[in-house]
Amino acid sequence: MPRVAKPYDPVRIAHLKDQIRDPEYVNGAIDRLAGRITDKLLGLEEQPVRADRRGYRRASSSSMENAFLLSDDG
């Protein structure tokens, strides 16, 4: 059975364009992806994703925690 595409939502598209233009959001998105990749590579258990005060999703692991795990001393 063929799938029917969702109708075009100009409000959602405008919101996504605004997010892409926000350097803080893009940096956060890159950090979240890097954290997920690092967690997968290190075999860490996945924890729920939190939202910060602006509603952006944040990875639960910090780059400092991951840097400690990757260091020779850790």
mmCIF file of the N, C-alpha and C atoms, coordinates in Angstrom:
data_MODEL
# 
_entry.id   MODEL 
# 
loop_
_atom_site.group_PDB 
_atom_site.id 
_atom_site.type_symbol 
_atom_site.label_atom_id 
_atom_site.label_alt_id 
_atom_site.label_comp_id 
_atom_site.label_asym_id 
_atom_site.label_entity_id 
_atom_site.label_seq_id 
_atom_site.pdbx_PDB_ins_code 
_atom_site.Cartn_x 
_atom_site.Cartn_y 
_atom_site.Cartn_z 
_atom_site.occupancy 
_atom_site.B_iso_or_equiv 
_atom_site.pdbx_formal_charge 
_atom_site.auth_seq_id 
_atom_site.auth_comp_id 
_atom_site.auth_asym_id 
_atom_site.auth_atom_id 
_atom_site.pdbx_PDB_model_num 
ATOM 1   N N  . MET A 1 1  ? 0.851  -1.168 0.000  1.00 0.00 ? 1  MET A N  1 
ATOM 2   C CA . MET A 1 1  ? 0.000  0.000  0.000  1.00 0.00 ? 1  MET A CA 1 
ATOM 3   C C  . MET A 1 1  ? 0.906  1.244  0.000  1.00 0.00 ? 1  MET A C  1 
ATOM 4   N N  . PRO A 1 2  ? 0.675  2.176  -0.895 1.00 0.00 ? 2  PRO A N  1 
ATOM 5   C CA . PRO A 1 2  ? 1.527  3.378  -0.950 1.00 0.00 ? 2  PRO A CA 1 
ATOM 6   C C  . PRO A 1 2  ? 1.296  4.281  0.258  1.00 0.00 ? 2  PRO A C  1 
ATOM 7   N N  . ARG A 1 3  ? 2.351  4.975  0.632  1.00 0.00 ? 3  ARG A N  1 
ATOM 8   C CA . ARG A 1 3  ? 2.252  5.914  1.746  1.00 0.00 ? 3  ARG A CA 1 
ATOM 9   C C  . ARG A 1 3  ? 1.897  7.293  1.211  1.00 0.00 ? 3  ARG A C  1 
ATOM 10  N N  . VAL A 1 4  ? 1.087  7.995  1.962  1.00 0.00 ? 4  VAL A N  1 
ATOM 11  C CA . VAL A 1 4  ? 0.679  9.334  1.576  1.00 0.00 ? 4  VAL A CA 1 
ATOM 12  C C  . VAL A 1 4  ? 1.530  10.326 2.373  1.00 0.00 ? 4  VAL A C  1 
ATOM 13  N N  . ALA A 1 5  ? 2.114  11.285 1.675  1.00 0.00 ? 5  ALA A N  1 
ATOM 14  C CA . ALA A 1 5  ? 2.965  12.273 2.334  1.00 0.00 ? 5  ALA A CA 1 
ATOM 15  C C  . ALA A 1 5  ? 2.128  13.186 3.221  1.00 0.00 ? 5  ALA A C  1 
ATOM 16  N N  . LYS A 1 6  ? 2.746  13.635 4.308  1.00 0.00 ? 6  LYS A N  1 
ATOM 17  C CA . LYS A 1 6  ? 2.062  14.586 5.185  1.00 0.00 ? 6  LYS A CA 1 
ATOM 18  C C  . LYS A 1 6  ? 1.914  15.912 4.453  1.00 0.00 ? 6  LYS A C  1 
ATOM 19  N N  . PRO A 1 7  ? 0.878  16.656 4.759  1.00 0.00 ? 7  PRO A N  1 
ATOM 20  C CA . PRO A 1 7  ? 0.707  17.953 4.100  1.00 0.00 ? 7  PRO A CA 1 
ATOM 21  C C  . PRO A 1 7  ? 1.829  18.915 4.500  1.00 0.00 ? 7  PRO A C  1 
ATOM 22  N N  . TYR A 1 8  ? 2.163  19.820 3.628  1.00 0.00 ? 8  TYR A N  1 
ATOM 23  C CA . TYR A 1 8  ? 3.195  20.830 3.830  1.00 0.00 ? 8  TYR A CA 1 
ATOM 24  C C  . TYR A 1 8  ? 2.752  21.768 4.946  1.00 0.00 ? 8  TYR A C  1 
ATOM 25  N N  . ASP A 1 9  ? 3.602  21.953 5.940  1.00 0.00 ? 9  ASP A N  1 
ATOM 26  C CA . ASP A 1 9  ? 3.288  22.813 7.080  1.00 0.00 ? 9  ASP A CA 1 
ATOM 27  C C  . ASP A 1 9  ? 4.236  24.015 7.070  1.00 0.00 ? 9  ASP A C  1 
ATOM 28  N N  . PRO A 1 10 ? 3.813  25.150 6.522  1.00 0.00 ? 10 PRO A N  1 
ATOM 29  C CA . PRO A 1 10 ? 4.711  26.302 6.401  1.00 0.00 ? 10 PRO A CA 1 
ATOM 30  C C  . PRO A 1 10 ? 5.172  26.855 7.747  1.00 0.00 ? 10 PRO A C  1 
ATOM 31  N N  . VAL A 1 11 ? 4.370  26.718 8.797  1.00 0.00 ? 11 VAL A N  1 
ATOM 32  C CA . VAL A 1 11 ? 4.763  27.216 10.114 1.00 0.00 ? 11 VAL A CA 1 
ATOM 33  C C  . VAL A 1 11 ? 5.929  26.383 10.651 1.00 0.00 ? 11 VAL A C  1 
ATOM 34  N N  . ARG A 1 12 ? 5.837  25.074 10.516 1.00 0.00 ? 12 ARG A N  1 
ATOM 35  C CA . ARG A 1 12 ? 6.918  24.188 10.977 1.00 0.00 ? 12 ARG A CA 1 
ATOM 36  C C  . ARG A 1 12 ? 8.183  24.426 10.165 1.00 0.00 ? 12 ARG A C  1 
ATOM 37  N N  . ILE A 1 13 ? 8.053  24.584 8.864  1.00 0.00 ? 13 ILE A N  1 
ATOM 38  C CA . ILE A 1 13 ? 9.222  24.840 8.007  1.00 0.00 ? 13 ILE A CA 1 
ATOM 39  C C  . ILE A 1 13 ? 9.886  26.153 8.420  1.00 0.00 ? 13 ILE A C  1 
ATOM 40  N N  . ALA A 1 14 ? 9.111  27.181 8.684  1.00 0.00 ? 14 ALA A N  1 
ATOM 41  C CA . ALA A 1 14 ? 9.667  28.465 9.111  1.00 0.00 ? 14 ALA A CA 1 
ATOM 42  C C  . ALA A 1 14 ? 10.394 28.318 10.450 1.00 0.00 ? 14 ALA A C  1 
ATOM 43  N N  . HIS A 1 15 ? 9.820  27.539 11.365 1.00 0.00 ? 15 HIS A N  1 
ATOM 44  C CA . HIS A 1 15 ? 10.456 27.303 12.659 1.00 0.00 ? 15 HIS A CA 1 
ATOM 45  C C  . HIS A 1 15 ? 11.788 26.576 12.480 1.00 0.00 ? 15 HIS A C  1 
ATOM 46  N N  . LEU A 1 16 ? 11.833 25.565 11.640 1.00 0.00 ? 16 LEU A N  1 
ATOM 47  C CA . LEU A 1 16 ? 13.069 24.831 11.389 1.00 0.00 ? 16 LEU A CA 1 
ATOM 48  C C  . LEU A 1 16 ? 14.131 25.720 10.747 1.00 0.00 ? 16 LEU A C  1 
ATOM 49  N N  . LYS A 1 17 ? 13.721 26.599 9.833  1.00 0.00 ? 17 LYS A N  1 
ATOM 50  C CA . LYS A 1 17 ? 14.668 27.528 9.220  1.00 0.00 ? 17 LYS A CA 1 
ATOM 51  C C  . LYS A 1 17 ? 15.253 28.474 10.260 1.00 0.00 ? 17 LYS A C  1 
ATOM 52  N N  . ASP A 1 18 ? 14.427 28.930 11.196 1.00 0.00 ? 18 ASP A N  1 
ATOM 53  C CA . ASP A 1 18 ? 14.914 29.797 12.273 1.00 0.00 ? 18 ASP A CA 1 
ATOM 54  C C  . ASP A 1 18 ? 15.930 29.058 13.142 1.00 0.00 ? 18 ASP A C  1 
ATOM 55  N N  . GLN A 1 19 ? 15.664 27.792 13.444 1.00 0.00 ? 19 GLN A N  1 
ATOM 56  C CA . GLN A 1 19 ? 16.590 27.011 14.256 1.00 0.00 ? 19 GLN A CA 1 
ATOM 57  C C  . GLN A 1 19 ? 17.928 26.826 13.538 1.00 0.00 ? 19 GLN A C  1 
ATOM 58  N N  . ILE A 1 20 ? 17.896 26.567 12.247 1.00 0.00 ? 20 ILE A N  1 
ATOM 59  C CA . ILE A 1 20 ? 19.123 26.355 11.484 1.00 0.00 ? 20 ILE A CA 1 
ATOM 60  C C  . ILE A 1 20 ? 19.957 27.631 11.451 1.00 0.00 ? 20 ILE A C  1 
ATOM 61  N N  . ARG A 1 21 ? 19.336 28.775 11.471 1.00 0.00 ? 21 ARG A N  1 
ATOM 62  C CA . ARG A 1 21 ? 20.062 30.050 11.438 1.00 0.00 ? 21 ARG A CA 1 
ATOM 63  C C  . ARG A 1 21 ? 20.621 30.452 12.799 1.00 0.00 ? 21 ARG A C  1 
ATOM 64  N N  . ASP A 1 22 ? 20.203 29.782 13.857 1.00 0.00 ? 22 ASP A N  1 
ATOM 65  C CA . ASP A 1 22 ? 20.656 30.096 15.212 1.00 0.00 ? 22 ASP A CA 1 
ATOM 66  C C  . ASP A 1 22 ? 21.951 29.337 15.505 1.00 0.00 ? 22 ASP A C  1 
ATOM 67  N N  . PRO A 1 23 ? 23.105 30.043 15.582 1.00 0.00 ? 23 PRO A N  1 
ATOM 68  C CA . PRO A 1 23 ? 24.382 29.361 15.799 1.00 0.00 ? 23 PRO A CA 1 
ATOM 69  C C  . PRO A 1 23 ? 24.413 28.555 17.108 1.00 0.00 ? 23 PRO A C  1 
ATOM 70  N N  . GLU A 1 24 ? 23.752 29.040 18.137 1.00 0.00 ? 24 GLU A N  1 
ATOM 71  C CA . GLU A 1 24 ? 23.740 28.316 19.411 1.00 0.00 ? 24 GLU A CA 1 
ATOM 72  C C  . GLU A 1 24 ? 23.009 26.981 19.261 1.00 0.00 ? 24 GLU A C  1 
ATOM 73  N N  . TYR A 1 25 ? 21.916 26.971 18.518 1.00 0.00 ? 25 TYR A N  1 
ATOM 74  C CA . TYR A 1 25 ? 21.181 25.730 18.305 1.00 0.00 ? 25 TYR A CA 1 
ATOM 75  C C  . TYR A 1 25 ? 22.012 24.746 17.482 1.00 0.00 ? 25 TYR A C  1 
ATOM 76  N N  . VAL A 1 26 ? 22.665 25.240 16.430 1.00 0.00 ? 26 VAL A N  1 
ATOM 77  C CA . VAL A 1 26 ? 23.479 24.367 15.572 1.00 0.00 ? 26 VAL A CA 1 
ATOM 78  C C  . VAL A 1 26 ? 24.637 23.783 16.374 1.00 0.00 ? 26 VAL A C  1 
ATOM 79  N N  . ASN A 1 27 ? 25.306 24.611 17.190 1.00 0.00 ? 27 ASN A N  1 
ATOM 80  C CA . ASN A 1 27 ? 26.395 24.106 18.028 1.00 0.00 ? 27 ASN A CA 1 
ATOM 81  C C  . ASN A 1 27 ? 25.889 23.047 19.001 1.00 0.00 ? 27 ASN A C  1 
ATOM 82  N N  . GLY A 1 28 ? 24.724 23.274 19.567 1.00 0.00 ? 28 GLY A N  1 
ATOM 83  C CA . GLY A 1 28 ? 24.141 22.290 20.471 1.00 0.00 ? 28 GLY A CA 1 
ATOM 84  C C  . GLY A 1 28 ? 23.807 20.987 19.756 1.00 0.00 ? 28 GLY A C  1 
ATOM 85  N N  . ALA A 1 29 ? 23.303 21.105 18.538 1.00 0.00 ? 29 ALA A N  1 
ATOM 86  C CA . ALA A 1 29 ? 22.977 19.907 17.764 1.00 0.00 ? 29 ALA A CA 1 
ATOM 87  C C  . ALA A 1 29 ? 24.233 19.102 17.464 1.00 0.00 ? 29 ALA A C  1 
ATOM 88  N N  . ILE A 1 30 ? 25.311 19.794 17.122 1.00 0.00 ? 30 ILE A N  1 
ATOM 89  C CA . ILE A 1 30 ? 26.580 19.115 16.841 1.00 0.00 ? 30 ILE A CA 1 
ATOM 90  C C  . ILE A 1 30 ? 27.096 18.435 18.108 1.00 0.00 ? 30 ILE A C  1 
ATOM 91  N N  . ASP A 1 31 ? 27.014 19.130 19.236 1.00 0.00 ? 31 ASP A N  1 
ATOM 92  C CA . ASP A 1 31 ? 27.442 18.541 20.508 1.00 0.00 ? 31 ASP A CA 1 
ATOM 93  C C  . ASP A 1 31 ? 26.620 17.300 20.850 1.00 0.00 ? 31 ASP A C  1 
ATOM 94  N N  . ARG A 1 32 ? 25.302 17.362 20.624 1.00 0.00 ? 32 ARG A N  1 
ATOM 95  C CA . ARG A 1 32 ? 24.453 16.199 20.915 1.00 0.00 ? 32 ARG A CA 1 
ATOM 96  C C  . ARG A 1 32 ? 24.833 15.014 20.041 1.00 0.00 ? 32 ARG A C  1 
ATOM 97  N N  . LEU A 1 33 ? 25.064 15.265 18.757 1.00 0.00 ? 33 LEU A N  1 
ATOM 98  C CA . LEU A 1 33 ? 25.452 14.175 17.860 1.00 0.00 ? 33 LEU A CA 1 
ATOM 99  C C  . LEU A 1 33 ? 26.805 13.598 18.253 1.00 0.00 ? 33 LEU A C  1 
ATOM 100 N N  . ALA A 1 34 ? 27.763 14.466 18.577 1.00 0.00 ? 34 ALA A N  1 
ATOM 101 C CA . ALA A 1 34 ? 29.079 14.000 18.997 1.00 0.00 ? 34 ALA A CA 1 
ATOM 102 C C  . ALA A 1 34 ? 28.972 13.179 20.286 1.00 0.00 ? 34 ALA A C  1 
ATOM 103 N N  . GLY A 1 35 ? 28.138 13.619 21.204 1.00 0.00 ? 35 GLY A N  1 
ATOM 104 C CA . GLY A 1 35 ? 27.944 12.867 22.443 1.00 0.00 ? 35 GLY A CA 1 
ATOM 105 C C  . GLY A 1 35 ? 27.339 11.501 22.200 1.00 0.00 ? 35 GLY A C  1 
ATOM 106 N N  . ARG A 1 36 ? 26.359 11.433 21.312 1.00 0.00 ? 36 ARG A N  1 
ATOM 107 C CA . ARG A 1 36 ? 25.736 10.141 20.986 1.00 0.00 ? 36 ARG A CA 1 
ATOM 108 C C  . ARG A 1 36 ? 26.743 9.200  20.343 1.00 0.00 ? 36 ARG A C  1 
ATOM 109 N N  . ILE A 1 37 ? 27.535 9.722  19.412 1.00 0.00 ? 37 ILE A N  1 
ATOM 110 C CA . ILE A 1 37 ? 28.532 8.883  18.737 1.00 0.00 ? 37 ILE A CA 1 
ATOM 111 C C  . ILE A 1 37 ? 29.561 8.382  19.741 1.00 0.00 ? 37 ILE A C  1 
ATOM 112 N N  . THR A 1 38 ? 30.024 9.277  20.619 1.00 0.00 ? 38 THR A N  1 
ATOM 113 C CA . THR A 1 38 ? 31.003 8.887  21.636 1.00 0.00 ? 38 THR A CA 1 
ATOM 114 C C  . THR A 1 38 ? 30.423 7.834  22.564 1.00 0.00 ? 38 THR A C  1 
ATOM 115 N N  . ASP A 1 39 ? 29.186 8.030  23.001 1.00 0.00 ? 39 ASP A N  1 
ATOM 116 C CA . ASP A 1 39 ? 28.548 7.045  23.874 1.00 0.00 ? 39 ASP A CA 1 
ATOM 117 C C  . ASP A 1 39 ? 28.450 5.686  23.196 1.00 0.00 ? 39 ASP A C  1 
ATOM 118 N N  . LYS A 1 40 ? 28.109 5.679  21.922 1.00 0.00 ? 40 LYS A N  1 
ATOM 119 C CA . LYS A 1 40 ? 28.022 4.409  21.182 1.00 0.00 ? 40 LYS A CA 1 
ATOM 120 C C  . LYS A 1 40 ? 29.385 3.745  21.076 1.00 0.00 ? 40 LYS A C  1 
ATOM 121 N N  . LEU A 1 41 ? 30.414 4.548  20.761 1.00 0.00 ? 41 LEU A N  1 
ATOM 122 C CA . LEU A 1 41 ? 31.760 3.993  20.615 1.00 0.00 ? 41 LEU A CA 1 
ATOM 123 C C  . LEU A 1 41 ? 32.299 3.453  21.933 1.00 0.00 ? 41 LEU A C  1 
ATOM 124 N N  . LEU A 1 42 ? 31.991 4.114  23.040 1.00 0.00 ? 42 LEU A N  1 
ATOM 125 C CA . LEU A 1 42 ? 32.473 3.683  24.344 1.00 0.00 ? 42 LEU A CA 1 
ATOM 126 C C  . LEU A 1 42 ? 31.583 2.619  24.967 1.00 0.00 ? 42 LEU A C  1 
ATOM 127 N N  . GLY A 1 43 ? 30.436 2.348  24.354 1.00 0.00 ? 43 GLY A N  1 
ATOM 128 C CA . GLY A 1 43 ? 29.527 1.338  24.872 1.00 0.00 ? 43 GLY A CA 1 
ATOM 129 C C  . GLY A 1 43 ? 28.789 1.767  26.119 1.00 0.00 ? 43 GLY A C  1 
ATOM 130 N N  . LEU A 1 44 ? 28.636 3.074  26.303 1.00 0.00 ? 44 LEU A N  1 
ATOM 131 C CA . LEU A 1 44 ? 27.918 3.575  27.471 1.00 0.00 ? 44 LEU A CA 1 
ATOM 132 C C  . LEU A 1 44 ? 26.424 3.385  27.276 1.00 0.00 ? 44 LEU A C  1 
ATOM 133 N N  . GLU A 1 45 ? 25.715 3.196  28.390 1.00 0.00 ? 45 GLU A N  1 
ATOM 134 C CA . GLU A 1 45 ? 24.269 3.057  28.296 1.00 0.00 ? 45 GLU A CA 1 
ATOM 135 C C  . GLU A 1 45 ? 23.649 4.393  27.936 1.00 0.00 ? 45 GLU A C  1 
ATOM 136 N N  . GLU A 1 46 ? 22.611 4.338  27.131 1.00 0.00 ? 46 GLU A N  1 
ATOM 137 C CA . GLU A 1 46 ? 21.920 5.561  26.738 1.00 0.00 ? 46 GLU A CA 1 
ATOM 138 C C  . GLU A 1 46 ? 21.037 6.050  27.859 1.00 0.00 ? 46 GLU A C  1 
ATOM 139 N N  . GLN A 1 47 ? 21.123 7.341  28.145 1.00 0.00 ? 47 GLN A N  1 
ATOM 140 C CA . GLN A 1 47 ? 20.284 7.954  29.156 1.00 0.00 ? 47 GLN A CA 1 
ATOM 141 C C  . GLN A 1 47 ? 19.291 8.869  28.456 1.00 0.00 ? 47 GLN A C  1 
ATOM 142 N N  . PRO A 1 48 ? 18.183 9.191  29.117 1.00 0.00 ? 48 PRO A N  1 
ATOM 143 C CA . PRO A 1 48 ? 17.192 10.045 28.480 1.00 0.00 ? 48 PRO A CA 1 
ATOM 144 C C  . PRO A 1 48 ? 17.760 11.418 28.140 1.00 0.00 ? 48 PRO A C  1 
ATOM 145 N N  . VAL A 1 49 ? 17.206 12.019 27.095 1.00 0.00 ? 49 VAL A N  1 
ATOM 146 C CA . VAL A 1 49 ? 17.636 13.339 26.644 1.00 0.00 ? 49 VAL A CA 1 
ATOM 147 C C  . VAL A 1 49 ? 16.837 14.387 27.393 1.00 0.00 ? 49 VAL A C  1 
ATOM 148 N N  . ARG A 1 50 ? 17.527 15.433 27.877 1.00 0.00 ? 50 ARG A N  1 
ATOM 149 C CA . ARG A 1 50 ? 16.872 16.503 28.622 1.00 0.00 ? 50 ARG A CA 1 
ATOM 150 C C  . ARG A 1 50 ? 16.671 17.709 27.717 1.00 0.00 ? 50 ARG A C  1 
ATOM 151 N N  . ALA A 1 51 ? 15.819 18.604 28.132 1.00 0.00 ? 51 ALA A N  1 
ATOM 152 C CA . ALA A 1 51 ? 15.620 19.863 27.413 1.00 0.00 ? 51 ALA A CA 1 
ATOM 153 C C  . ALA A 1 51 ? 16.148 20.995 28.274 1.00 0.00 ? 51 ALA A C  1 
ATOM 154 N N  . ASP A 1 52 ? 16.835 21.935 27.652 1.00 0.00 ? 52 ASP A N  1 
ATOM 155 C CA . ASP A 1 52 ? 17.292 23.079 28.426 1.00 0.00 ? 52 ASP A CA 1 
ATOM 156 C C  . ASP A 1 52 ? 16.182 24.118 28.495 1.00 0.00 ? 52 ASP A C  1 
ATOM 157 N N  . ARG A 1 53 ? 16.476 25.278 29.061 1.00 0.00 ? 53 ARG A N  1 
ATOM 158 C CA . ARG A 1 53 ? 15.408 26.253 29.297 1.00 0.00 ? 53 ARG A CA 1 
ATOM 159 C C  . ARG A 1 53 ? 14.803 26.821 28.026 1.00 0.00 ? 53 ARG A C  1 
ATOM 160 N N  . ARG A 1 54 ? 15.478 26.730 26.892 1.00 0.00 ? 54 ARG A N  1 
ATOM 161 C CA . ARG A 1 54 ? 14.914 27.229 25.643 1.00 0.00 ? 54 ARG A CA 1 
ATOM 162 C C  . ARG A 1 54 ? 14.128 26.141 24.891 1.00 0.00 ? 54 ARG A C  1 
ATOM 163 N N  . GLY A 1 55 ? 14.112 24.940 25.440 1.00 0.00 ? 55 GLY A N  1 
ATOM 164 C CA . GLY A 1 55 ? 13.396 23.857 24.786 1.00 0.00 ? 55 GLY A CA 1 
ATOM 165 C C  . GLY A 1 55 ? 14.265 23.051 23.837 1.00 0.00 ? 55 GLY A C  1 
ATOM 166 N N  . TYR A 1 56 ? 15.549 23.404 23.722 1.00 0.00 ? 56 TYR A N  1 
ATOM 167 C CA . TYR A 1 56 ? 16.447 22.615 22.884 1.00 0.00 ? 56 TYR A CA 1 
ATOM 168 C C  . TYR A 1 56 ? 16.768 21.320 23.609 1.00 0.00 ? 56 TYR A C  1 
ATOM 169 N N  . ARG A 1 57 ? 16.829 20.257 22.855 1.00 0.00 ? 57 ARG A N  1 
ATOM 170 C CA . ARG A 1 57 ? 17.180 18.977 23.460 1.00 0.00 ? 57 ARG A CA 1 
ATOM 171 C C  . ARG A 1 57 ? 18.680 18.923 23.679 1.00 0.00 ? 57 ARG A C  1 
ATOM 172 N N  . ARG A 1 58 ? 19.078 18.324 24.790 1.00 0.00 ? 58 ARG A N  1 
ATOM 173 C CA . ARG A 1 58 ? 20.482 18.217 25.148 1.00 0.00 ? 58 ARG A CA 1 
ATOM 174 C C  . ARG A 1 58 ? 20.818 16.778 25.451 1.00 0.00 ? 58 ARG A C  1 
ATOM 175 N N  . ALA A 1 59 ? 21.985 16.357 25.047 1.00 0.00 ? 59 ALA A N  1 
ATOM 176 C CA . ALA A 1 59 ? 22.438 15.025 25.429 1.00 0.00 ? 59 ALA A CA 1 
ATOM 177 C C  . ALA A 1 59 ? 22.774 15.033 26.912 1.00 0.00 ? 59 ALA A C  1 
ATOM 178 N N  . SER A 1 60 ? 22.598 13.919 27.564 1.00 0.00 ? 60 SER A N  1 
ATOM 179 C CA . SER A 1 60 ? 22.811 13.872 28.999 1.00 0.00 ? 60 SER A CA 1 
ATOM 180 C C  . SER A 1 60 ? 24.279 13.805 29.369 1.00 0.00 ? 60 SER A C  1 
ATOM 181 N N  . SER A 1 61 ? 25.126 13.298 28.493 1.00 0.00 ? 61 SER A N  1 
ATOM 182 C CA . SER A 1 61 ? 26.540 13.216 28.826 1.00 0.00 ? 61 SER A CA 1 
ATOM 183 C C  . SER A 1 61 ? 27.249 14.482 28.370 1.00 0.00 ? 61 SER A C  1 
ATOM 184 N N  . SER A 1 62 ? 28.144 14.955 29.171 1.00 0.00 ? 62 SER A N  1 
ATOM 185 C CA . SER A 1 62 ? 28.855 16.173 28.815 1.00 0.00 ? 62 SER A CA 1 
ATOM 186 C C  . SER A 1 62 ? 30.157 15.829 28.115 1.00 0.00 ? 62 SER A C  1 
ATOM 187 N N  . SER A 1 63 ? 30.682 16.782 27.388 1.00 0.00 ? 63 SER A N  1 
ATOM 188 C CA . SER A 1 63 ? 31.937 16.557 26.696 1.00 0.00 ? 63 SER A CA 1 
ATOM 189 C C  . SER A 1 63 ? 33.076 16.384 27.692 1.00 0.00 ? 63 SER A C  1 
ATOM 190 N N  . MET A 1 64 ? 32.984 17.026 28.859 1.00 0.00 ? 64 MET A N  1 
ATOM 191 C CA . MET A 1 64 ? 34.020 16.871 29.875 1.00 0.00 ? 64 MET A CA 1 
ATOM 192 C C  . MET A 1 64 ? 34.033 15.442 30.424 1.00 0.00 ? 64 MET A C  1 
ATOM 193 N N  . GLU A 1 65 ? 32.859 14.856 30.636 1.00 0.00 ? 65 GLU A N  1 
ATOM 194 C CA . GLU A 1 65 ? 32.793 13.474 31.102 1.00 0.00 ? 65 GLU A CA 1 
ATOM 195 C C  . GLU A 1 65 ? 33.396 12.539 30.073 1.00 0.00 ? 65 GLU A C  1 
ATOM 196 N N  . ASN A 1 66 ? 33.060 12.759 28.807 1.00 0.00 ? 66 ASN A N  1 
ATOM 197 C CA . ASN A 1 66 ? 33.584 11.921 27.744 1.00 0.00 ? 66 ASN A CA 1 
ATOM 198 C C  . ASN A 1 66 ? 35.082 12.108 27.580 1.00 0.00 ? 66 ASN A C  1 
ATOM 199 N N  . ALA A 1 67 ? 35.585 13.340 27.731 1.00 0.00 ? 67 ALA A N  1 
ATOM 200 C CA . ALA A 1 67 ? 37.015 13.594 27.631 1.00 0.00 ? 67 ALA A CA 1 
ATOM 201 C C  . ALA A 1 67 ? 37.758 12.858 28.748 1.00 0.00 ? 67 ALA A C  1 
ATOM 202 N N  . PHE A 1 68 ? 37.178 12.815 29.952 1.00 0.00 ? 68 PHE A N  1 
ATOM 203 C CA . PHE A 1 68 ? 37.790 12.098 31.049 1.00 0.00 ? 68 PHE A CA 1 
ATOM 204 C C  . PHE A 1 68 ? 37.883 10.606 30.739 1.00 0.00 ? 68 PHE A C  1 
ATOM 205 N N  . LEU A 1 69 ? 36.834 10.059 30.156 1.00 0.00 ? 69 LEU A N  1 
ATOM 206 C CA . LEU A 1 69 ? 36.832 8.628  29.837 1.00 0.00 ? 69 LEU A CA 1 
ATOM 207 C C  . LEU A 1 69 ? 37.840 8.303  28.739 1.00 0.00 ? 69 LEU A C  1 
ATOM 208 N N  . LEU A 1 70 ? 38.105 9.245  27.854 1.00 0.00 ? 70 LEU A N  1 
ATOM 209 C CA . LEU A 1 70 ? 39.028 9.005  26.748 1.00 0.00 ? 70 LEU A CA 1 
ATOM 210 C C  . LEU A 1 70 ? 40.487 9.272  27.136 1.00 0.00 ? 70 LEU A C  1 
ATOM 211 N N  . SER A 1 71 ? 40.719 9.961  28.256 1.00 0.00 ? 71 SER A N  1 
ATOM 212 C CA . SER A 1 71 ? 42.085 10.319 28.643 1.00 0.00 ? 71 SER A CA 1 
ATOM 213 C C  . SER A 1 71 ? 42.831 9.088  29.158 1.00 0.00 ? 71 SER A C  1 
ATOM 214 N N  . ASP A 1 72 ? 44.160 9.170  29.137 1.00 0.00 ? 72 ASP A N  1 
ATOM 215 C CA . ASP A 1 72 ? 44.988 8.054  29.615 1.00 0.00 ? 72 ASP A CA 1 
ATOM 216 C C  . ASP A 1 72 ? 44.877 7.869  31.129 1.00 0.00 ? 72 ASP A C  1 
ATOM 217 N N  . ASP A 1 73 ? 44.582 8.955  31.849 1.00 0.00 ? 73 ASP A N  1 
ATOM 218 C CA . ASP A 1 73 ? 44.495 8.884  33.298 1.00 0.00 ? 73 ASP A CA 1 
ATOM 219 C C  . ASP A 1 73 ? 43.180 8.276  33.777 1.00 0.00 ? 73 ASP A C  1 
ATOM 220 N N  . GLY A 1 74 ? 42.120 8.306  32.924 1.00 0.00 ? 74 GLY A N  1 
ATOM 221 C CA . GLY A 1 74 ? 40.781 7.903  33.353 1.00 0.00 ? 74 GLY A CA 1 
ATOM 222 C C  . GLY A 1 74 ? 40.525 6.473  33.419 1.00 0.00 ? 74 GLY A C  1 
# 
